[in-house]
Amino acid sequence: MTDKNRVLIFDTTLRDGEQSPGATMSHDEKLEIAGLLDDMGVDIIEAGFPIASEGDFAAVSEIAKNAKSATICGLARANFKDIDRAWEAVRHAKSPRIHTFIGTSPLHRAIPNLTQDEMAERIHETVTHARNLCDNVQWSPMDATRTEWDYLARVVEIAIRAGATTINIPDTVGYTAPVESADLIRRLIAEVPGAEEVIFSTHCHNDLGMATANSLAAVAGGARQIECTINGLGERAGNTALEEVVMAMKVRHDIMPWTTGVDSTKIMHISRRVATVSGFNVQFNKAIVGKNAFAHESGIHQDGMLKNAETFEIMRPQDVGLSESSLPLGKHSGRAALRAKLKDLGVEMADNQLGDLFVRFKALADRKKEVFDDDLVALVSDAGSADASDHLEVKFLRVICGTEAPQSADLILRVGDAEKRVTAKGDGPVDACFNAVKECFPHGARLQIYQVGAVTEGTDAQATVSVRLEEEGRIATGSSADTDTVVASVKAYVNALNRLILRREKGGTDTPEVSYKDAG
């Protein structure tokens, strides 16, 4: 790197983010997210853990082949088998990287039961092996922030001598604080021989709510790569959020004079897609991408905003790809206007996709008094079901509700080429509908997550529903949006079943074939 103020963004949404319990993504979803990350200017994409499963290997390999400009990285533990598998997955990328790691703290050294000398020897052997395969090698001492200083300095030097080009310092359990984060990086660069020849990276977890602060402090200490995820997705309390560090450096460039290659106007779109495919909704008050991040309810705040937006906003909504105004489209609007609005929202669609969305937009405009930007975003997300089969389709639904249980649902479901009609009861309208689907299409899938959210305000607001199902190790998430919450629930449930059917046909599971620990 020639620009000393350039900070590389290393996104690990597809690896560390997917390790969040219940956040498993399908093959096509991983490819989609990787494409969005590449388009937005992320420097390095950690596409997965190739040794974990055949599915992970296939996804990393495909992402590597399709990447336009981003470096594609595969994770590997400190053994030759993992490293070889990672190299096989990323070798076809225009810019491949192997990331290998081992736990160096006293607690983590006890897991493989290695002495300090034995671990040092393994680090030398495995990093050397990785470098013999690939010119771009990243090495991580897992739980670095709880590793003894003398030993950490020793193994970092060994990794550098063995050929590592990036040294990542993970705060694996979210233990450190900003002042420690900066001092640790600063001291490693100053005292470890050869440190000036490599890039130092930071990988922070958010267990104490300081991941973003710790990452930026590490950059102040000399790190020039930040490992992060979209929406802060990740193990336990999550990782450093990409959108937070990128916008912090952009808004407070006066005191953080560093730059990234990320196009911030694409942040909101990818945030919503990651939330949809992972099934992890973004909290309303989440920094940068939360629903309330640019909302003002206080009378004093509203008055100030009307006079000057900078009174209570330190960045423009457009800076992160969010439109300020309500969608000025209605049932009389044409496709050209719809395409233009989608472009404003950072969404590009092929003609056939636009045609399908246009039909659904018209139907929504007939049912709603006002259609907002968020309504359109929900329609786009609802349409993102390319990796689902069409074996099941809801043809008719009528629900009878009352003050006394049970409720009943009358459902016509197309199953393959035949239509089946049943009436089922349940503890509430949604339970009755799900029971009706199960009668039409018997299955053993278990409901893991059922989430409902309102897209906008008002009694005619669209509801977005996410459903996650698990069956024999396969996990699928379905989503749908509709002004009727029950209808959205049934369509999301059927969408998840369709995805399970497709995965059943492809074979394999979403359960890793080997056990492994977090790399930071």
N, C-alpha and C positions, 0 to 999 in steps of 0.2 A: 504494500500500500504506500503510495507516494503522498497522499493527502493525510496529514497527521490528525486532522479533525474529522475524518470520515469514519463513521461507526457502522460496522457490518451488522445487518439484522439476520439472525439465525432463527428461523421459525421451526418450532418442534411441535406444532399442533397435531400433526399426523403421527407423532411418536409419543411424546410425553403427554400431550393433550388427550390422546386416545386411551392412555392408561387410566384415565378417570373411570371409576367403576360405573358401567352402564353407558359409556360414551363410544363404544365400538362403532366404526363407520364401515360401510360396504366398500367394495372395490371401486365401483363407479363414483361413489361419493368422495373417496380419497383422491381419485384422479381429478375430479372437479375442483376440490379445494386446492390441490397442488397447482392447477392451472391458474386459479385466481391469485394465489400467492406469487406465482411467477409473473403474472401480468402487473401486479401492483409494485413490483420492484424489490421483493425480498431477495437478499443476496444468497442465502443458503437455506435450503429446505431439508430438514431431517425427515425423510419420507417414511421411516419405520425401522423396525427391528427385524431384519430379514431372516434370522435364525428362528424367530418365535413361531412361525407357522408358514405353511405353503402360501396361504393367502397374503400374509405380510410380504413375503418374498416377491410374489407376483405383482403386488401393488407398487413396491419400491422399484422393481425392474421396469414396469410400464411407465411410471413417473419419470424415471431416468431417461428413457427413450424419447419421451414427449417434451421434456423441458426445453424452453427456448433460450433462457439466459441464466437462470439460477443454477448455482452449484447444488447437486443432489447428494445428500449424505445418508449413509446407512450406519446404524448403530451395531456395535459388537462388543461382547465381553472380552476379557483378556485371555483369549485362547485362539489357537490357529483355526479351529473349525468355524467359530463365529466370524472371524475376520475374513476367511475365505468366502464364506457365504455372503457377507456384506459386499465384498468386492464383486462377486458374480452378479449381485443385484444392481450395483451402481455403475459398473464398468462401461456401459454404453452411453452414459450421460456425456454431454459436451464438456462438463466440468464435474468430475466425480470426487467424492470425499469419503474416507473411512473414519468413523468416530469410534474409538475404543476406550474402555474405561475399566477401573477397578477401585474398590473401596479402600481408602488408605487410613481412615481414622482407627483408633484402637478397637472400637465396637465393630467396625466393618472388616478389619483384618482378621477378627475372630471367626468370621463366617467361613472362609476357605481354610482357616487354621494355618496361616502362613506367618513365619517370622518376618521381621522387617527386611532381612537380607534376602529371604526367599521371594518376597513380594517384589523387591527391587529388581531381582534377576528376571522375574516374570515380566515386569514392565519393559525391561530392556529387550527381551526376546520378542514380545508381542508387538511393540511399537516398531521394532526393526522389520518384523515380518510384514506389517501393514505398509510400511514405507517402501519395501521392495515391490509391493503390488501397485501402489498408488502414490503419486507425488504430493497429494494433499491429504495429510493425516492430522486428525484432531485427537488429543488425549485428555482424559478427565480423571482426576483423583476424586472419586465419589466421597462425599462428606468431607470435602477439603476444609471447611470452616471449623471442623472439630478435630482436625489432624494436627499433631504436634508440629510446631514450626520447623524444627530441625529436619524432621523426616519429610515434611511436605517439600521443603526446599531441595532436599536430596533427590526425591523421586521426580520432581519437575525437571531438575537438571538432567537426570537419566533419560527422561522422555525426549528432551530437546536434543541430547546427543544421539539418541536412537533415530531421530529424523522427524519428530512431530513438528508440524508447521503452525499449529494452533494449540495453545494450552488453555483449557477451559477449567475455571475454578468454581465448582458447584457448591452452593449452599443448599445441600440436598434436603435438609429438614427445616429450612426457614429459620435458622437459629441466630444468624448474625444480625448486626445493626449497621447503618450507613457508615459511621466512622470506622468501624472494623473492616467493612468491605473495601473501602478506599485504601486503608492502611495496608491491608494484606496484598492487594495488587501492587501497590506502590513499592512495597518491600521486596516482593518477588522479582519485580523488574530491576530493582536496584542491586540486589544481592546475588541472584542466581546467574552463574556464567552462561552466556549465550542467550539470555532472555531478550536482549534487544533485537535478536534475529527472528523472533516469532511474534505472532499476534496473541495477546491474552484476551480471554473471553470470560464472561460472567453468566452464571445460570442460577437464578434465585427463585426459591419457593416462598409462598405467601402465608406461611403458618402464623406469623405475627403481624401480618398486614403491611410488611415493609419491602416486598419484592421489588416494586418499581423504584423506591428510594435506594435500596441496596444496589440495584443494577446501575442507576445513574451515578451513584457514589463510586462504584467500581470504574466507570468510565473516567470520572474525575481523577482516579488513581492511576489511569493509564491503560485500562482495558479498551479495546477497540472492536469488540464484538459482544453483542447482547443476545442471549438465548431467551426466547419468549414465545408466547402462544396467542392466538386470537381469543379475545374475551378472557384471557388469563386462565384458560382451560388447563387442567392438569391434576396430578395426584393431590389428594387431601384438599388443602385450601387453594390449590392452583399454583400457577407460575406467574412470572412477570408478564403483564399484558402488553402485547405489541403496540396496541393503539395508545397506551399510556406513555410509553417511553418515546415513541415517535412524535406525539403531539407535545410532550413536555419539552423536547429539544427544539421543536418548531416554535412554540409559543414563547418559551423563555430562552431564546437564542442569545439574549444579552448576557446571561450568566452561564449558559451551557452552550458554548460556541461550536457544537458538533452537528454534523449533518448525516442524513441517511439517504438511501436511494428509493425510499418508499413513497409512492404516490398516495398521499393521505386522503384524497377524494374517493378512493376505493375502499376505505376502511368500513364504512357503514354497511355496504353491500356484503362484504365477506363476513362481517360480524353476524349478520342475520342468517347467512347460509350455514355458517358453522353452528349457530344456535339450533337451526332446523335439523341438520343432519345428525348432530350429536344428541339432540333431545334435551340439551341443557339451556334453558331460557336465560336470557340476560336480565339480571336484577334491574329494576326500574331506575335506581340511583347509581348505577355503575358509571364510573367516569368515562367520558367520551362517547360511549355507544349506548348507554342506558336510555330508556324511553324519556326519563325526566332530565336528562343531561342539558337540554336546551329548553326546558319548560319553566315557566314563571307564573306562580299563582298569587304570591303576595302582592297586595295593592301597591305598595311602595315600589316593588320590583317591576311590576307591570307599567307603572307610570314612568319609571326610569327608562325602561326598554322602549316605550313609545317615543321618548324624547331623544334617546341615543342608545343604540344597542350595546355599545361598549361599556355602558354604566354597570351592567351585570353579566356581560359575556366577554370572556377573554379570548375567544376564538369564534369564528363564524361557523354556522352549521354547514355551509357549503364546503368548508375546509376538510370535513370528514365525509363528504358525499351525501349530506342530508339537505333536502330542499326545505326552504323556510315556509312556503305557502301551501295551502290546501290544494288538492288536485283540481284544476279548473276544467274538468272533463265531466261529461254527463252522457245520457243515453243518445244524444244527437251527435256526439263526437265521432270522428272517423279514425281510421287506422293510422294515418299520418300523425295526428295529434297524439295518439297513444304511443307510437314509436318515439316521438320527440320527448314525451314525458319520461318514458323508460330510460332514454339516454341521459336525461337530467339526473335520474336516480342511479346512474351508473350500471344500468342493465342493458346488455346487448342480446338481441334475439334473432334467430333465423326466421325467414318468412313463414314457414309452417308453424313454428312455435308461437309467433305473433298472432297467426290466424286463430289458433286454439285459445290463446289468452283473450283475444278480442271478443270471442263468443261469450266467454265467462265474465268479462268486464261488462258487456252489455246487459247480461242477466243480473249482475249485481247492481248496475245503475238503475234498473227498473225497480229494484226492491229498496234502495236506499235513497233518502232525501239528498244526502251529500256524500260524495266519494272523495276520500282523502288519500294523500300519498301513501300512508301506512296501509290503507285498504289495498292499494295496487301492489305494494310490496308483499302483502299476504297472499294475493292471487298468484304472484310470481313464485313464491315459495311453495304454494299448494300445487303448482304445475310441475315442480321439480321432482317428478317421480319416474324418471326415465329408466331407473334400474329395477322397476317393479313389473311383474307379469300382469296380464289382463285377464287372469283366470276368473277373478271375482269382480262383480260390478253391482252396485246398489241401483235397483230399478224403481223401487217404490218403498216408502216408509211412512207409516202412520203410528203415532204414539198416543195412547190414552192415559192422561194423568188425572189425579184427583188427590183429595186430602187423605184418603185412606189407601194404604198399600194392599196388594201389590199393584204396580203399574204394568201396562201391557204394550207390546210393540207388534205391529203387523208389518212384516217385511217380505218384499220380493227381491231375491238375490239371484243374479245370473251366476251360475257355477259352470264354467266351461261353455258348452253350447245349450245347456238346459236352464230353465228358470224354476226356482223353488220358492214356494210361499209358505211361511209359517207365522203363527202367532205365539209369542212367548211372554212370560211374566218375569218380573224381577223387582229387586229392592230399589226402585227409582227408575226413571226413564232410560238412562244410559245402560244400567245393568240389564234391563229388559231387552234393549236393542242388541247388546253384546250376546245375550243368551240366544236371541233369534238368529244371529249370524252363526253361532256355534251349532245350532240345530240344522241350519241349511248346509253348513260346511263343517262337519265334525273335525276337531283338531286337538292336539295336546299342548298348544302354545300357552305359556303362562304370561299374564299381564304384569309387567315390571313397573312401568311408569304410565300414568295418565295425567296429563297437564292441560289446563284450559286457561286461555288468556284473552282479554278483549283487545282488539286492534285499535279501536278508537273509542270515543265516548258515545253515550246515548243508547236508547233501547233498541235501535236498529244497527248497532255496531256489529261488525264481524267478530266471530269468535275463532281463535286459532287453537286447534287441539293437536297435541302430540301424544302418540301411543307407542310404547316400546314393548315388544313381545320377545319371549325366549322359548326356543324349542330345541331340545337335544344339542345344546351348545351353540346353536345359531341364534343371532340376535338381529332384530330388524325394527327400525323406527318408521312409523307412518305419521303423516301430518295432513291436515286439511283445514280449510277456512270456509266459514259460511255464516250468514246472519242468524241461522238456527244452530244453537250450540249442540243439540242432539244430533242433527244431521252431520255437522262437522265431526262429531265424535265417532259416528258409525263409519263415515268415509275414511277417517284416519285409521280406525281399526282394520277396515278392509284393505287399505293401502299397505299397512304393516303385514297383513297376512299374504298379500300378493308378493311382497318382497321376500317373505319367508319361503313361499312356493318357489320363487326363482332361485334362491340359495339352495333349497333342497334339490333342485334339478342340477345345479352346478356341483353339488357335493361339498364336503368339507364343513368346518365349523369356524366360529369366531373365537374359540377358546385356544390360547397359545399351547403349542405342543411341548414347550419346555417352560420350566419356571425360570424367572429372571427377576433381577432387582432393578429399581429405578437407577438411571445413569446420572442422576443429579436433579 
